[in-house]
């Protein structure tokens, strides 16, 4: 059930981003540290959304891996104590 709710939220966000992007056909100039690029608002929104998803997944993954290692250590200690 949580997975379905999560999927529906993701789809809603993507539809909203597409709707906003399709209404803005203007070309904008984006200056970043290395270079300058001309792109549409829709492209900029898609890039920002994609980067946000990647950063979020990396943050969750690092937290999940840390908890997984702690769990494995605790299970090893528990098994050692049960054998004694």
N, CA, C and O of each residue as an XYZ file, in Angstrom:
336
protein
N       0.821     -1.195      0.000
C       0.000      0.000      0.000
C       0.866      1.260      0.000
O       0.559      2.225     -0.701
N       1.960      1.253      0.795
C       2.853      2.406      0.820
C       3.512      2.610     -0.536
O       3.699      3.740     -0.987
N       3.860      1.501     -1.178
C       4.493      1.588     -2.489
C       3.579      2.226     -3.517
O       4.027      3.017     -4.347
N       2.301      1.885     -3.465
C       1.336      2.457     -4.397
C       1.157      3.952     -4.144
O       1.087      4.740     -5.087
N       1.083      4.337     -2.889
C       0.947      5.759     -2.552
C       2.184      6.536     -3.002
O       2.071      7.646     -3.524
N       3.352      5.955     -2.798
C       4.602      6.587     -3.220
C       4.632      6.750     -4.735
O       5.009      7.806     -5.243
N       4.236      5.708     -5.451
C       4.219      5.753     -6.910
C       3.244      6.816     -7.416
O       3.548      7.535     -8.367
N       2.087      6.914     -6.791
C       1.112      7.928     -7.190
C       1.642      9.343     -6.938
O       1.400     10.245     -7.739
N       2.353      9.536     -5.842
C       2.948     10.847     -5.558
C       3.999     11.206     -6.606
O       4.050     12.343     -7.073
N       4.826     10.250     -6.970
C       5.857     10.485     -7.982
C       5.216     10.835     -9.321
O       5.654     11.761    -10.003
N       4.181     10.092     -9.692
C       3.493     10.366    -10.958
C       2.859     11.755    -10.932
O       2.904     12.475    -11.930
N       2.269     12.136     -9.801
C       1.655     13.463     -9.683
C       2.701     14.565     -9.823
O       2.452     15.573    -10.484
N       3.854     14.385     -9.216
C       4.925     15.380     -9.321
C       5.419     15.488    -10.757
O       5.649     16.591    -11.251
N       5.584     14.349    -11.433
C       6.029     14.378    -12.823
C       5.007     15.057    -13.727
O       5.376     15.836    -14.605
N       3.731     14.768    -13.517
C       2.681     15.405    -14.321
C       2.674     16.911    -14.078
O       2.521     17.691    -15.018
N       2.839     17.322    -12.830
C       2.889     18.743    -12.507
C       4.090     19.415    -13.171
O       3.965     20.513    -13.714
N       5.237     18.767    -13.132
C       6.435     19.327    -13.763
C       6.253     19.449    -15.273
O       6.660     20.445    -15.870
N       5.648     18.447    -15.886
C       5.401     18.498    -17.330
C       4.404     19.602    -17.663
O       4.575     20.316    -18.651
N       3.367     19.746    -16.847
C       2.359     20.784    -17.092
C       2.966     22.179    -16.987
O       2.702     23.036    -17.830
N       3.768     22.408    -15.972
C       4.408     23.717    -15.813
C       5.394     23.959    -16.947
O       5.451     25.054    -17.506
N       6.159     22.946    -17.279
C       7.143     23.085    -18.348
C       6.522     23.317    -19.704
O       7.066     24.070    -20.511
N       5.399     22.690    -19.973
C       4.768     22.863    -21.281
C       4.158     24.254    -21.438
O       4.004     24.731    -22.563
N       3.817     24.899    -20.357
C       3.257     26.247    -20.413
C       4.339     27.312    -20.592
O       4.036     28.448    -20.959
N       5.575     26.959    -20.341
C       6.686     27.914    -20.425
C       7.633     27.494    -21.542
O       8.540     26.690    -21.324
N       7.423     28.036    -22.731
C       8.273     27.703    -23.870
C       9.446     28.664    -24.018
O      10.206     28.567    -24.981
N       9.598     29.569    -23.094
C      10.648     30.576    -23.196
C      12.025     29.947    -23.028
O      12.214     29.016    -22.245
N      12.971     30.478    -23.779
C      14.359     30.041    -23.655
C      15.033     30.962    -22.650
O      14.941     32.186    -22.744
N      15.712     30.351    -21.688
C      16.401     31.136    -20.667
C      17.886     30.831    -20.720
O      18.299     29.787    -21.225
N      18.671     31.732    -20.204
C      20.116     31.559    -20.150
C      20.490     31.169    -18.723
O      20.172     31.881    -17.771
N      21.168     30.034    -18.588
C      21.555     29.529    -17.273
C      23.071     29.645    -17.142
O      23.815     29.058    -17.928
N      23.518     30.394    -16.158
C      24.949     30.537    -15.883
C      25.301     29.653    -14.699
O      24.726     29.800    -13.621
N      26.233     28.744    -14.890
C      26.754     27.955    -13.788
C      28.263     28.100    -13.781
O      28.814     28.758    -14.663
N      28.936     27.521    -12.837
C      30.349     27.810    -12.601
C      31.236     27.634    -13.825
O      32.127     28.450    -14.057
N      31.015     26.604    -14.598
C      31.930     26.277    -15.687
C      31.536     26.940    -17.001
O      32.405     27.394    -17.745
N      30.258     27.000    -17.294
C      29.830     27.485    -18.605
C      28.478     28.179    -18.506
O      27.954     28.424    -17.419
N      27.937     28.483    -19.674
C      26.637     29.129    -19.791
C      25.841     28.335    -20.820
O      26.380     27.942    -21.855
N      24.558     28.098    -20.539
C      23.734     27.317    -21.462
C      22.397     28.010    -21.670
O      21.850     28.629    -20.757
N      21.883     27.893    -22.885
C      20.541     28.371    -23.202
C      19.630     27.163    -23.304
O      19.894     26.248    -24.084
N      18.554     27.152    -22.520
C      17.629     26.017    -22.526
C      16.231     26.505    -22.192
O      16.044     27.616    -21.695
N      15.259     25.656    -22.474
C      13.878     26.008    -22.150
C      13.627     25.789    -20.665
O      14.381     25.091    -19.987
N      12.571     26.390    -20.182
C      12.204     26.246    -18.774
C      11.878     24.785    -18.472
O      12.215     24.285    -17.399
N      11.226     24.100    -19.408
C      10.876     22.696    -19.205
C      12.123     21.842    -19.020
O      12.151     20.955    -18.168
N      13.147     22.106    -19.811
C      14.395     21.356    -19.683
C      15.049     21.620    -18.338
O      15.534     20.695    -17.686
N      15.065     22.874    -17.922
C      15.663     23.221    -16.629
C      14.911     22.556    -15.480
O      15.530     22.063    -14.538
N      13.587     22.537    -15.552
C      12.788     21.886    -14.511
C      13.076     20.390    -14.482
O      13.214     19.806    -13.407
N      13.167     19.765    -15.653
C      13.446     18.328    -15.716
C      14.822     18.005    -15.139
O      14.976     17.021    -14.416
N      15.813     18.821    -15.452
C      17.165     18.602    -14.917
C      17.175     18.774    -13.403
O      17.764     17.960    -12.692
N      16.533     19.818    -12.907
C      16.490     20.055    -11.459
C      15.760     18.928    -10.740
O      16.189     18.489     -9.673
N      14.666     18.462    -11.316
C      13.917     17.362    -10.715
C      14.752     16.087    -10.700
O      14.780     15.368     -9.702
N      15.427     15.813    -11.802
C      16.276     14.622    -11.874
C      17.414     14.666    -10.870
O      17.699     13.669    -10.205
N      18.068     15.821    -10.755
C      19.153     15.957     -9.777
C      18.640     15.811     -8.349
O      19.308     15.217     -7.503
N      17.470     16.345     -8.087
C      16.881     16.207     -6.754
C      16.583     14.763     -6.406
O      16.804     14.332     -5.274
N      16.082     14.016     -7.376
C      15.798     12.594     -7.149
C      17.089     11.834     -6.880
O      17.146     11.009     -5.968
N      18.122     12.104     -7.663
C      19.401     11.407     -7.481
C      20.004     11.723     -6.118
O      20.469     10.816     -5.427
N      20.006     12.981     -5.721
C      20.553     13.365     -4.411
C      19.747     12.726     -3.283
O      20.321     12.254     -2.301
N      18.433     12.707     -3.416
C      17.584     12.077     -2.404
C      17.841     10.588     -2.278
O      17.917     10.059     -1.169
N      17.976      9.909     -3.410
C      18.249      8.469     -3.385
C      19.604      8.193     -2.749
O      19.737      7.255     -1.963
N      20.608      8.994     -3.076
C      21.929      8.802     -2.474
C      21.898      9.030     -0.966
O      22.555      8.303     -0.222
N      21.155     10.016     -0.509
C      21.052     10.281      0.928
C      20.365      9.126      1.639
O      20.818      8.688      2.697
N      19.285      8.635      1.071
C      18.567      7.517      1.681
C      19.408      6.253      1.645
O      19.414      5.481      2.604
N      20.120      6.038      0.542
C      20.943      4.838      0.408
C      22.068      4.816      1.432
O      22.351      3.771      2.018
N      22.716      5.963      1.656
C      23.796      5.991      2.642
C      23.262      5.722      4.043
O      23.897      5.010      4.821
N      22.120      6.275      4.368
C      21.502      6.028      5.667
C      21.103      4.564      5.809
O      21.316      3.959      6.860
N      20.530      3.999      4.765
C      20.101      2.601      4.790
C      21.298      1.669      4.955
O      21.224      0.702      5.713
N      22.396      1.947      4.258
C      23.586      1.101      4.380
C      24.170      1.166      5.786
O      24.604      0.146      6.321
N      24.185      2.339      6.385
C      24.681      2.479      7.756
C      23.836      1.655      8.722
O      24.375      0.947      9.572
N      22.531      1.743      8.595
C      21.650      0.965      9.467
C      21.797     -0.529      9.215
O      21.718     -1.327     10.149
N      22.007     -0.908      7.976
C      22.171     -2.329      7.637
C      23.440     -2.895      8.288
O      23.427     -4.012      8.804
N      24.527     -2.128      8.262
C      25.777     -2.570      8.892
C      25.590     -2.695     10.398
O      26.061     -3.663     10.995
N      24.909     -1.734     11.028
C      24.652     -1.810     12.471
C      23.808     -3.036     12.809
O      24.052     -3.702     13.815
N      22.821     -3.332     11.973
C      21.982     -4.504     12.198
C      22.793     -5.786     12.096
O      22.628     -6.686     12.919
N      23.657     -5.883     11.110
C      24.478     -7.091     10.953
C      25.406     -7.277     12.155
O      25.597     -8.401     12.620
N      25.983     -6.185     12.658
C      26.854     -6.277     13.834
C      26.064     -6.720     15.063
O      26.535     -7.546     15.844
N      24.867     -6.171     15.230
C      24.037     -6.550     16.373
C      23.620     -8.012     16.282
O      23.589     -8.707     17.298
N      23.297     -8.490     15.080
C      22.933     -9.899     14.908
C      24.121    -10.807     15.187
O      23.953    -11.885     15.759
N      25.314    -10.388     14.793
C      26.509    -11.185     15.069
C      26.758    -11.269     16.572
O      27.092    -12.337     17.087
N      26.599    -10.151     17.278
C      26.768    -10.159     18.735
C      25.727    -11.056     19.394
O      26.039    -11.800     20.324
N      24.495    -10.985     18.910
C      23.423    -11.806     19.462
C      23.709    -13.284     19.253
O      23.530    -14.087     20.169
N      24.147    -13.647     18.067
C      24.481    -15.049     17.797
C      25.627    -15.519     18.680
O      25.610    -16.651     19.165
N      26.621    -14.664     18.893
C      27.759    -15.015     19.741
C      27.308    -15.219     21.183
O      27.755    -16.156     21.844
N      26.419    -14.344     21.679
C      25.931    -14.475     23.049
C      25.031    -15.700     23.217
O      25.031    -16.318     24.281
N      24.275    -16.057     22.197
C      23.402    -17.224     22.283
C      24.200    -18.521     22.287
O      23.753    -19.511     22.865
N      25.364    -18.538     21.661
C      26.199    -19.734     21.632
C      26.880    -19.973     22.972
O      27.220    -21.110     23.298
N      27.083    -18.920     23.750
C      27.768    -19.064     25.044
C      26.882    -19.645     26.102
O      27.316    -19.826     27.240
